[in-house]
Amino acid sequence: MGDTGLTLSTLLVVAIPAIIAITFHEAAHGYVAWKLGDPTAHSLGRVTFNPIRHLDLVGTILIPGILLASRAGFLFGWAKPVPIDPSKLTNPRWGMVLVAAAGPGINFGLALASGVLLSASAALGAGDGAVARALSWSIYINAILAVFNMIPLPPLDGGRVAVGLLPAPIAYRLAQLEDYGLYLIVAVLLLLPIVTRGLGGEIDLFGSVIRPIVLGVVEIVEAVTGARMVWSW
């Protein structure tokens, strides 16, 4: 019974906020591209809040599920990339910067909105229930998505922003990582700690670099909204 209760609780307080965060992230990419002249994502039904249109079996379900089940101490994942045709954007270079930034931007906005709702729930005397826990995880998950996706390596959003902002020779070399950059990141974040731990000295870039930034974003949300996180399952 205990394991079943934990599973149901996890689905309520973690999976639902995660699906909302990922869905809004991908829809934001498509929406901004559409408004800047590229109707590709809109014509394919990707400017939608229907999560099924955005879910990726490995990145949205398998890897986050393994991390949750193993209590790895961190959570990340990804969805199916929204198709963008830069040539159809009014200004391809700056348009891609705005399209890429839209995903992390909406996640930061969702974190702030969750903080406002969490603060309101506490004021109403419901600061430690299932809704409060779900809102707390929403803040954390959206902070992770915003920070993780701004890593300056394609195909992550931060990499595409960097490609649009850096001088052409550097941007060209960085853009060449588009096809395998995500595999490199997964290897570094997931496999490097395991390998180095086996060699007697753990290198955990998520724990030492990314997670402190994520917690910094969480602290900003708490400070701005007056919310106080509820971390229990």
Accessible surface in RSA format (square Angstrom, percent):
REM  Atomic radii and reference values for relative SASA: ProtOr
REM  Chains: A
REM  Algorithm: Lee & Richards
REM  Probe-radius: 1.40
REM  Slices: 20
REM RES _ NUM      All-atoms   Total-Side   Main-Chain    Non-polar    All polar
REM                ABS   REL    ABS   REL    ABS   REL    ABS   REL    ABS   REL
RES MET A   1   201.40 104.3 158.06 104.6  43.34 103.2 126.67 107.7  74.73  99.0
RES GLY A   2    61.91  76.3   0.00   N/A  61.91  76.3  46.01 126.3  15.90  35.6
RES ASP A   3   118.92  83.3 115.35 114.8   3.57   8.4  35.59  83.8  83.33  83.1
RES THR A   4    77.80  55.3  73.26  74.3   4.54  10.8  47.02  63.2  30.78  46.5
RES GLY A   5    35.75  44.1   0.00   N/A  35.75  44.1  31.73  87.1   4.02   9.0
RES LEU A   6    69.51  38.7  63.51  45.4   6.01  15.1  67.41  47.3   2.10   5.7
RES THR A   7    76.87  54.7  72.92  73.9   3.95   9.4  51.60  69.3  25.27  38.2
RES LEU A   8   103.37  57.6 102.81  73.6   0.56   1.4 102.88  72.3   0.49   1.3
RES SER A   9    23.05  19.5  19.53  26.1   3.52   8.1  21.31  45.4   1.74   2.4
RES THR A  10    21.60  15.4  21.60  21.9   0.00   0.0  17.51  23.5   4.10   6.2
RES LEU A  11    94.95  52.9  94.31  67.5   0.64   1.6  94.41  66.3   0.55   1.5
RES LEU A  12   101.56  56.6  97.26  69.6   4.30  10.8  97.26  68.3   4.30  11.6
RES VAL A  13     0.69   0.5   0.69   0.6   0.00   0.0   0.69   0.6   0.00   0.0
RES VAL A  14     1.57   1.0   1.57   1.4   0.00   0.0   1.57   1.4   0.00   0.0
RES ALA A  15    25.47  23.4  21.58  33.3   3.89   8.9  25.47  35.9   0.00   0.0
RES ILE A  16    87.64  49.9  86.55  64.5   1.09   2.6  87.50  63.0   0.14   0.4
RES PRO A  17     8.57   6.2   5.48   5.0   3.09  11.2   7.99   6.6   0.58   3.6
RES ALA A  18    17.89  16.4  17.89  27.6   0.00   0.0  17.89  25.2   0.00   0.0
RES ILE A  19    61.14  34.8  61.14  45.6   0.00   0.0  61.14  44.0   0.00   0.0
RES ILE A  20    80.97  46.1  78.84  58.7   2.13   5.1  80.97  58.3   0.00   0.0
RES ALA A  21     0.10   0.1   0.00   0.0   0.10   0.2   0.00   0.0   0.10   0.3
RES ILE A  22    12.78   7.3  12.24   9.1   0.54   1.3  12.78   9.2   0.00   0.0
RES THR A  23     3.96   2.8   3.96   4.0   0.00   0.0   3.83   5.1   0.13   0.2
RES PHE A  24    57.17  28.6  55.94  34.7   1.23   3.2  56.08  34.0   1.09   3.1
RES HIS A  25     8.73   4.8   8.73   6.1   0.00   0.0   5.43   5.6   3.30   3.8
RES GLU A  26    14.75   8.5  14.75  11.2   0.00   0.0   0.00   0.0  14.75  12.0
RES ALA A  27     6.07   5.6   5.80   9.0   0.27   0.6   6.04   8.5   0.03   0.1
RES ALA A  28    14.88  13.7   7.86  12.1   7.02  16.0  14.42  20.3   0.46   1.2
RES HIS A  29    14.64   8.0  14.64  10.2   0.00   0.0  11.31  11.7   3.33   3.9
RES GLY A  30     0.00   0.0   0.00   N/A   0.00   0.0   0.00   0.0   0.00   0.0
RES TYR A  31   106.03  49.5 106.03  60.3   0.00   0.0  71.07  53.4  34.96  43.1
RES VAL A  32    36.97  24.3  36.08  32.7   0.89   2.1  36.97  32.1   0.00   0.0
RES ALA A  33     0.11   0.1   0.11   0.2   0.00   0.0   0.11   0.2   0.00   0.0
RES TRP A  34    89.67  36.0  80.01  38.7   9.65  22.7  59.03  31.5  30.64  49.7
RES LYS A  35   122.63  59.8  91.80  56.3  30.83  73.4  48.07  43.3  74.57  79.4
RES LEU A  36    49.05  27.3  47.14  33.7   1.91   4.8  49.05  34.4   0.00   0.0
RES GLY A  37    39.04  48.1   0.00   N/A  39.04  48.1  25.12  68.9  13.92  31.2
RES ASP A  38     0.17   0.1   0.08   0.1   0.09   0.2   0.00   0.0   0.17   0.2
RES PRO A  39    60.43  44.0  60.31  55.0   0.12   0.4  60.31  49.8   0.12   0.7
RES THR A  40    29.48  21.0  25.59  25.9   3.89   9.3  28.89  38.8   0.59   0.9
RES ALA A  41     0.14   0.1   0.00   0.0   0.14   0.3   0.00   0.0   0.14   0.4
RES HIS A  42    80.17  43.8  70.41  48.9   9.76  25.0  40.88  42.1  39.29  45.7
RES SER A  43    86.27  72.9  47.82  63.8  38.45  88.6  45.31  96.5  40.95  57.4
RES LEU A  44    97.89  54.5  88.53  63.3   9.35  23.5  93.93  66.0   3.96  10.7
RES GLY A  45    27.29  33.7   0.00   N/A  27.29  33.7  25.34  69.5   1.95   4.4
RES ARG A  46    19.30   8.1  19.30   9.8   0.00   0.0   9.10  12.4  10.20   6.2
RES VAL A  47    37.69  24.8  14.26  12.9  23.44  56.5  14.49  12.6  23.20  62.9
RES THR A  48    37.88  26.9  29.48  29.9   8.40  20.0  21.53  28.9  16.34  24.7
RES PHE A  49   132.42  66.2 115.99  71.8  16.43  42.7 116.79  70.8  15.63  44.7
RES ASN A  50    64.78  44.7  57.23  55.3   7.56  18.2  22.47  54.1  42.31  40.9
RES PRO A  51    43.41  31.6  43.41  39.6   0.00   0.0  43.41  35.8   0.00   0.0
RES ILE A  52   128.73  73.3 120.71  89.9   8.02  19.3 120.84  87.0   7.89  21.4
RES ARG A  53    99.00  41.6  98.05  50.0   0.95   2.3  19.29  26.4  79.71  48.3
RES HIS A  54     0.00   0.0   0.00   0.0   0.00   0.0   0.00   0.0   0.00   0.0
RES LEU A  55    44.27  24.7  34.03  24.3  10.23  25.7  34.09  23.9  10.17  27.4
RES ASP A  56    35.72  25.0  34.15  34.0   1.57   3.7   1.63   3.8  34.09  34.0
RES LEU A  57   131.33  73.1 122.29  87.5   9.03  22.7 123.80  86.9   7.53  20.3
RES VAL A  58    67.27  44.3  67.27  60.9   0.00   0.0  67.27  58.4   0.00   0.0
RES GLY A  59     0.00   0.0   0.00   N/A   0.00   0.0   0.00   0.0   0.00   0.0
RES THR A  60    15.62  11.1   3.16   3.2  12.46  29.7   3.16   4.2  12.46  18.8
RES ILE A  61    94.67  53.9  87.39  65.1   7.29  17.6  91.00  65.5   3.67   9.9
RES LEU A  62    92.74  51.6  89.71  64.2   3.03   7.6  92.23  64.8   0.51   1.4
RES ILE A  63    21.24  12.1  20.87  15.6   0.37   0.9  21.22  15.3   0.02   0.1
RES PRO A  64    17.62  12.8  17.62  16.1   0.00   0.0  17.62  14.6   0.00   0.0
RES GLY A  65    32.34  39.9   0.00   N/A  32.34  39.9  28.12  77.2   4.22   9.4
RES ILE A  66    98.16  55.9  93.87  69.9   4.29  10.3  97.12  69.9   1.04   2.8
RES LEU A  67    11.91   6.6   9.88   7.1   2.03   5.1  10.01   7.0   1.91   5.1
RES LEU A  68    35.98  20.0  30.40  21.7   5.58  14.0  32.91  23.1   3.07   8.3
RES ALA A  69    90.52  83.2  51.73  79.8  38.79  88.2  64.49  90.8  26.03  68.9
RES SER A  70    70.24  59.4  38.40  51.2  31.84  73.3  46.11  98.2  24.12  33.8
RES ARG A  71   120.43  50.6  95.69  48.8  24.74  58.9  54.71  74.8  65.72  39.8
RES ALA A  72    46.30  42.6  13.11  20.2  33.19  75.5  23.18  32.6  23.12  61.3
RES GLY A  73    53.58  66.1   0.00   N/A  53.58  66.1  42.44 116.5  11.15  25.0
RES PHE A  74    33.59  16.8  24.79  15.4   8.80  22.9  28.08  17.0   5.51  15.8
RES LEU A  75    13.72   7.6  13.45   9.6   0.27   0.7  13.45   9.4   0.27   0.7
RES PHE A  76     4.22   2.1   0.08   0.1   4.14  10.8   4.22   2.6   0.00   0.0
RES GLY A  77     4.56   5.6   0.00   N/A   4.56   5.6   1.37   3.8   3.18   7.1
RES TRP A  78    50.01  20.1  44.67  21.6   5.34  12.5  41.29  22.0   8.72  14.1
RES ALA A  79     7.30   6.7   0.10   0.2   7.20  16.4   0.10   0.1   7.20  19.1
RES LYS A  80    82.63  40.3  82.59  50.7   0.03   0.1  40.47  36.4  42.15  44.9
RES PRO A  81    99.65  72.6  87.25  79.5  12.40  45.1  92.10  76.0   7.55  46.9
RES VAL A  82    12.12   8.0   1.02   0.9  11.10  26.7   1.02   0.9  11.10  30.1
RES PRO A  83    45.48  33.1  34.35  31.3  11.13  40.5  45.48  37.6   0.00   0.0
RES ILE A  84    38.90  22.1  11.70   8.7  27.20  65.6  12.46   9.0  26.44  71.7
RES ASP A  85    44.75  31.3  42.52  42.3   2.23   5.3  14.12  33.2  30.64  30.6
RES PRO A  86    57.16  41.7  57.16  52.1   0.00   0.0  57.16  47.2   0.00   0.0
RES SER A  87    90.37  76.4  58.43  78.0  31.95  73.6  50.93 108.5  39.44  55.3
RES LYS A  88   107.56  52.5  89.68  55.0  17.88  42.6  54.38  48.9  53.18  56.6
RES LEU A  89     6.75   3.8   0.13   0.1   6.62  16.7   0.13   0.1   6.62  17.8
RES THR A  90   123.02  87.5  90.46  91.7  32.57  77.6  78.86 105.9  44.16  66.8
RES ASN A  91    75.30  51.9  71.70  69.3   3.61   8.7  23.15  55.7  52.15  50.4
RES PRO A  92    63.10  46.0  62.15  56.7   0.94   3.4  62.42  51.5   0.67   4.2
RES ARG A  93   121.59  51.1 111.24  56.7  10.36  24.7  54.02  73.8  67.58  41.0
RES TRP A  94   128.07  51.4 128.07  62.0   0.00   0.0 104.95  56.0  23.12  37.5
RES GLY A  95     4.10   5.1   0.00   N/A   4.10   5.1   3.66  10.1   0.44   1.0
RES MET A  96    34.82  18.0  34.82  23.0   0.00   0.0  34.82  29.6   0.00   0.0
RES VAL A  97    14.23   9.4  14.23  12.9   0.00   0.0  14.23  12.4   0.00   0.0
RES LEU A  98    97.27  54.2  93.79  67.1   3.48   8.7  93.92  66.0   3.35   9.0
RES VAL A  99     3.66   2.4   3.66   3.3   0.00   0.0   3.66   3.2   0.00   0.0
RES ALA A 100     2.25   2.1   0.03   0.1   2.21   5.0   2.25   3.2   0.00   0.0
RES ALA A 101    40.00  36.8  34.63  53.4   5.37  12.2  35.33  49.7   4.67  12.4
RES ALA A 102    17.52  16.1   4.60   7.1  12.93  29.4  15.70  22.1   1.83   4.8
RES GLY A 103     0.00   0.0   0.00   N/A   0.00   0.0   0.00   0.0   0.00   0.0
RES PRO A 104     8.55   6.2   7.24   6.6   1.32   4.8   7.57   6.2   0.99   6.1
RES GLY A 105    42.03  51.8   0.00   N/A  42.03  51.8  32.76  89.9   9.27  20.8
RES ILE A 106    62.83  35.8  58.56  43.6   4.26  10.3  61.11  44.0   1.72   4.7
RES ASN A 107     0.00   0.0   0.00   0.0   0.00   0.0   0.00   0.0   0.00   0.0
RES PHE A 108    74.97  37.5  74.76  46.3   0.21   0.6  74.97  45.5   0.00   0.0
RES GLY A 109    32.39  39.9   0.00   N/A  32.39  39.9  27.14  74.5   5.25  11.8
RES LEU A 110    30.85  17.2  29.75  21.3   1.10   2.8  30.14  21.2   0.71   1.9
RES ALA A 111     0.05   0.0   0.05   0.1   0.00   0.0   0.05   0.1   0.00   0.0
RES LEU A 112    49.04  27.3  48.99  35.1   0.05   0.1  49.04  34.4   0.00   0.0
RES ALA A 113    48.41  44.5  41.02  63.3   7.39  16.8  47.43  66.8   0.98   2.6
RES SER A 114     8.78   7.4   8.29  11.1   0.50   1.1   0.33   0.7   8.46  11.8
RES GLY A 115     0.00   0.0   0.00   N/A   0.00   0.0   0.00   0.0   0.00   0.0
RES VAL A 116    86.57  57.0  84.73  76.7   1.84   4.4  85.49  74.3   1.08   2.9
RES LEU A 117   103.23  57.5 100.56  71.9   2.68   6.7 100.56  70.6   2.68   7.2
RES LEU A 118     2.09   1.2   2.03   1.5   0.06   0.2   2.03   1.4   0.06   0.2
RES SER A 119    33.39  28.2  28.79  38.4   4.60  10.6   5.87  12.5  27.52  38.5
RES ALA A 120    46.49  42.7  38.58  59.5   7.92  18.0  45.84  64.5   0.66   1.7
RES SER A 121    13.41  11.3  10.28  13.7   3.13   7.2  13.07  27.8   0.34   0.5
RES ALA A 122    58.04  53.4  40.73  62.9  17.31  39.4  41.77  58.8  16.27  43.1
RES ALA A 123    90.83  83.5  47.36  73.1  43.47  98.9  59.78  84.2  31.05  82.3
RES LEU A 124   153.72  85.6 120.30  86.1  33.42  84.0 125.58  88.2  28.15  75.7
RES GLY A 125    69.41  85.6   0.00   N/A  69.41  85.6  36.22  99.4  33.19  74.3
RES ALA A 126    49.19  45.2  44.20  68.2   4.99  11.4  48.81  68.7   0.38   1.0
RES GLY A 127    23.59  29.1   0.00   N/A  23.59  29.1  11.90  32.6  11.69  26.2
RES ASP A 128   112.20  78.6 100.78 100.3  11.42  27.0  32.26  75.9  79.94  79.7
RES GLY A 129    29.86  36.8   0.00   N/A  29.86  36.8  29.80  81.8   0.07   0.1
RES ALA A 130    47.41  43.6  38.68  59.7   8.73  19.9  38.88  54.8   8.53  22.6
RES VAL A 131    99.67  65.6  96.36  87.2   3.31   8.0  98.70  85.8   0.97   2.6
RES ALA A 132     0.01   0.0   0.00   0.0   0.01   0.0   0.00   0.0   0.01   0.0
RES ARG A 133    47.40  19.9  47.40  24.2   0.00   0.0   1.58   2.2  45.82  27.8
RES ALA A 134    21.95  20.2  21.50  33.2   0.45   1.0  21.82  30.7   0.13   0.3
RES LEU A 135    25.54  14.2  25.28  18.1   0.27   0.7  25.54  17.9   0.01   0.0
RES SER A 136     0.08   0.1   0.08   0.1   0.00   0.0   0.08   0.2   0.00   0.0
RES TRP A 137    26.18  10.5  26.13  12.6   0.05   0.1  26.13  13.9   0.05   0.1
RES SER A 138    14.32  12.1  14.32  19.1   0.00   0.0   4.60   9.8   9.72  13.6
RES ILE A 139     0.00   0.0   0.00   0.0   0.00   0.0   0.00   0.0   0.00   0.0
RES TYR A 140     9.48   4.4   9.48   5.4   0.00   0.0   7.92   6.0   1.56   1.9
RES ILE A 141     7.12   4.1   6.99   5.2   0.13   0.3   7.11   5.1   0.01   0.0
RES ASN A 142     1.67   1.2   1.67   1.6   0.00   0.0   0.00   0.0   1.67   1.6
RES ALA A 143     0.24   0.2   0.00   0.0   0.24   0.6   0.24   0.3   0.00   0.0
RES ILE A 144     2.85   1.6   2.85   2.1   0.00   0.0   2.85   2.0   0.00   0.0
RES LEU A 145     9.79   5.5   9.79   7.0   0.00   0.0   9.79   6.9   0.00   0.0
RES ALA A 146    11.45  10.5  10.47  16.2   0.98   2.2  10.76  15.2   0.68   1.8
RES VAL A 147    21.09  13.9  14.96  13.5   6.13  14.8  18.54  16.1   2.55   6.9
RES PHE A 148     0.62   0.3   0.62   0.4   0.00   0.0   0.62   0.4   0.00   0.0
RES ASN A 149    16.39  11.3  16.39  15.8   0.00   0.0   0.00   0.0  16.39  15.8
RES MET A 150    80.19  41.5  68.41  45.3  11.78  28.0  67.16  57.1  13.03  17.3
RES ILE A 151    39.16  22.3  37.04  27.6   2.12   5.1  39.11  28.2   0.05   0.1
RES PRO A 152    87.37  63.7  79.52  72.5   7.85  28.5  79.52  65.7   7.85  48.8
RES LEU A 153    27.48  15.3  27.48  19.7   0.00   0.0  27.48  19.3   0.00   0.0
RES PRO A 154     0.51   0.4   0.51   0.5   0.00   0.0   0.51   0.4   0.00   0.0
RES PRO A 155    33.70  24.6  25.91  23.6   7.79  28.3  25.93  21.4   7.77  48.3
RES LEU A 156    10.04   5.6   8.31   5.9   1.73   4.4  10.04   7.1   0.00   0.0
RES ASP A 157     7.52   5.3   7.47   7.4   0.05   0.1   0.00   0.0   7.52   7.5
RES GLY A 158     3.21   4.0   0.00   N/A   3.21   4.0   0.73   2.0   2.48   5.6
RES GLY A 159     0.00   0.0   0.00   N/A   0.00   0.0   0.00   0.0   0.00   0.0
RES ARG A 160    65.51  27.5  62.86  32.0   2.65   6.3  12.12  16.6  53.39  32.4
RES VAL A 161    18.87  12.4  18.87  17.1   0.00   0.0  18.87  16.4   0.00   0.0
RES ALA A 162    17.11  15.7  12.12  18.7   4.99  11.3  17.09  24.1   0.02   0.1
RES VAL A 163    42.47  27.9  38.18  34.6   4.29  10.3  38.18  33.2   4.29  11.6
RES GLY A 164     5.56   6.9   0.00   N/A   5.56   6.9   5.50  15.1   0.07   0.1
RES LEU A 165    94.08  52.4  69.60  49.8  24.47  61.5  70.38  49.4  23.69  63.8
RES LEU A 166    59.13  32.9  58.13  41.6   1.00   2.5  58.48  41.1   0.65   1.8
RES PRO A 167    80.59  58.7  70.12  63.9  10.47  38.0  80.21  66.2   0.38   2.3
RES ALA A 168    78.24  71.9  63.87  98.6  14.37  32.7  70.14  98.8   8.10  21.5
RES PRO A 169    94.58  68.9  84.47  77.0  10.11  36.7  93.81  77.5   0.76   4.7
RES ILE A 170    94.68  53.9  93.96  70.0   0.72   1.7  94.36  67.9   0.32   0.9
RES ALA A 171     8.56   7.9   8.48  13.1   0.08   0.2   8.56  12.1   0.00   0.0
RES TYR A 172   144.54  67.5 138.62  78.9   5.92  15.4 107.16  80.5  37.38  46.1
RES ARG A 173   180.33  75.7 173.55  88.5   6.78  16.1  49.10  67.1 131.22  79.5
RES LEU A 174    28.06  15.6  24.26  17.4   3.80   9.5  27.34  19.2   0.72   1.9
RES ALA A 175    37.96  34.9  31.50  48.6   6.46  14.7  31.95  45.0   6.01  15.9
RES GLN A 176   102.48  57.3  82.30  60.1  20.18  48.1  34.63  73.7  67.85  51.5
RES LEU A 177    43.43  24.2  43.43  31.1   0.00   0.0  43.43  30.5   0.00   0.0
RES GLU A 178    59.74  34.3  55.06  41.7   4.68  11.2  37.37  72.3  22.36  18.3
RES ASP A 179   124.30  87.1 101.39 100.9  22.91  54.2  31.03  73.0  93.26  93.0
RES TYR A 180   119.02  55.6 118.23  67.3   0.80   2.1  88.06  66.2  30.96  38.2
RES GLY A 181     0.03   0.0   0.00   N/A   0.03   0.0   0.03   0.1   0.00   0.0
RES LEU A 182    32.45  18.1  32.19  23.0   0.26   0.7  32.19  22.6   0.26   0.7
RES TYR A 183   163.12  76.2 157.94  89.9   5.18  13.5 110.71  83.2  52.42  64.6
RES LEU A 184    84.69  47.2  79.54  56.9   5.15  12.9  83.96  59.0   0.74   2.0
RES ILE A 185    10.42   5.9   8.44   6.3   1.98   4.8  10.42   7.5   0.00   0.0
RES VAL A 186    27.73  18.3  27.73  25.1   0.00   0.0  27.73  24.1   0.00   0.0
RES ALA A 187    36.01  33.1  33.18  51.2   2.83   6.4  34.13  48.1   1.87   5.0
RES VAL A 188    43.35  28.5  42.23  38.2   1.12   2.7  43.35  37.7   0.00   0.0
RES LEU A 189     6.69   3.7   5.87   4.2   0.82   2.1   5.87   4.1   0.82   2.2
RES LEU A 190    39.94  22.2  35.40  25.3   4.54  11.4  36.43  25.6   3.51   9.4
RES LEU A 191   102.07  56.8 102.03  73.0   0.03   0.1 102.07  71.7   0.00   0.0
RES LEU A 192    56.52  31.5  53.44  38.2   3.08   7.7  56.32  39.6   0.20   0.5
RES PRO A 193     9.12   6.6   9.12   8.3   0.00   0.0   9.12   7.5   0.00   0.0
RES ILE A 194   103.58  58.9  98.90  73.7   4.69  11.3  98.90  71.2   4.69  12.7
RES VAL A 195    85.20  56.1  77.43  70.1   7.77  18.7  83.58  72.6   1.62   4.4
RES THR A 196    13.50   9.6  13.24  13.4   0.26   0.6  13.50  18.1   0.00   0.0
RES ARG A 197   129.53  54.4 116.72  59.5  12.81  30.5  60.34  82.5  69.19  41.9
RES GLY A 198    69.91  86.2   0.00   N/A  69.91  86.2  37.84 103.8  32.06  71.8
RES LEU A 199   147.13  81.9 111.58  79.8  35.55  89.4 116.64  81.9  30.49  82.1
RES GLY A 200    73.54  90.7   0.00   N/A  73.54  90.7  37.46 102.8  36.08  80.8
RES GLY A 201    45.07  55.6   0.00   N/A  45.07  55.6  37.33 102.5   7.73  17.3
RES GLU A 202    89.23  51.2  54.69  41.4  34.54  82.2  17.80  34.4  71.42  58.3
RES ILE A 203    85.07  48.4  82.04  61.1   3.03   7.3  85.07  61.3   0.00   0.0
RES ASP A 204    46.04  32.3  40.47  40.3   5.58  13.2  13.33  31.4  32.71  32.6
RES LEU A 205    66.04  36.8  65.94  47.2   0.10   0.3  65.94  46.3   0.10   0.3
RES PHE A 206     1.34   0.7   1.32   0.8   0.02   0.1   1.32   0.8   0.02   0.1
RES GLY A 207    31.02  38.3   0.00   N/A  31.02  38.3  16.32  44.8  14.70  32.9
RES SER A 208    75.31  63.6  46.57  62.2  28.74  66.2  48.69 103.7  26.62  37.3
RES VAL A 209    76.97  50.6  72.42  65.6   4.55  11.0  75.59  65.7   1.38   3.7
RES ILE A 210    13.08   7.4  13.08   9.7   0.00   0.0  13.08   9.4   0.00   0.0
RES ARG A 211    90.37  37.9  90.37  46.1   0.00   0.0  13.64  18.6  76.74  46.5
RES PRO A 212    66.93  48.8  54.04  49.3  12.89  46.9  57.51  47.5   9.42  58.6
RES ILE A 213    91.46  52.0  84.88  63.2   6.58  15.9  90.55  65.2   0.92   2.5
RES VAL A 214     0.26   0.2   0.26   0.2   0.00   0.0   0.26   0.2   0.00   0.0
RES LEU A 215    55.56  30.9  55.26  39.5   0.30   0.7  55.26  38.8   0.30   0.8
RES GLY A 216    27.15  33.5   0.00   N/A  27.15  33.5  25.37  69.6   1.78   4.0
RES VAL A 217    23.89  15.7  23.13  20.9   0.76   1.8  23.13  20.1   0.76   2.1
RES VAL A 218     5.65   3.7   5.65   5.1   0.00   0.0   5.65   4.9   0.00   0.0
RES GLU A 219   112.73  64.7 108.65  82.2   4.08   9.7  33.86  65.5  78.87  64.4
RES ILE A 220    91.64  52.1  88.80  66.2   2.83   6.8  91.56  65.9   0.08   0.2
RES VAL A 221     0.00   0.0   0.00   0.0   0.00   0.0   0.00   0.0   0.00   0.0
RES GLU A 222    31.93  18.3  31.63  23.9   0.30   0.7   3.76   7.3  28.17  23.0
RES ALA A 223    84.24  77.5  48.33  74.6  35.91  81.7  58.78  82.8  25.46  67.4
RES VAL A 224   105.03  69.1  72.04  65.2  32.99  79.5  78.33  68.1  26.70  72.4
RES THR A 225    22.22  15.8   2.38   2.4  19.84  47.3   9.07  12.2  13.15  19.9
RES GLY A 226    47.09  58.1   0.00   N/A  47.09  58.1  28.44  78.0  18.65  41.8
RES ALA A 227     0.50   0.5   0.00   0.0   0.50   1.1   0.50   0.7   0.00   0.0
RES ARG A 228   166.16  69.8 157.66  80.4   8.50  20.2  77.57 106.0  88.58  53.7
RES MET A 229    26.09  13.5   3.78   2.5  22.31  53.1   3.78   3.2  22.31  29.6
RES VAL A 230    26.82  17.6  23.14  21.0   3.68   8.9  26.82  23.3   0.00   0.0
RES TRP A 231   112.78  45.3  98.46  47.7  14.32  33.6  79.95  42.6  32.83  53.3
RES SER A 232    69.65  58.9  56.64  75.6  13.02  30.0  54.45 116.0  15.20  21.3
RES TRP A 233    67.05  26.9  54.93  26.6  12.12  28.5  51.75  27.6  15.30  24.8
END  Absolute sums over single chains surface
CHAIN  1 A    11766.5       9650.6       2115.8       8677.3       3089.1
END  Absolute sums over all chains
TOTAL         11766.5       9650.6       2115.8       8677.3       3089.1
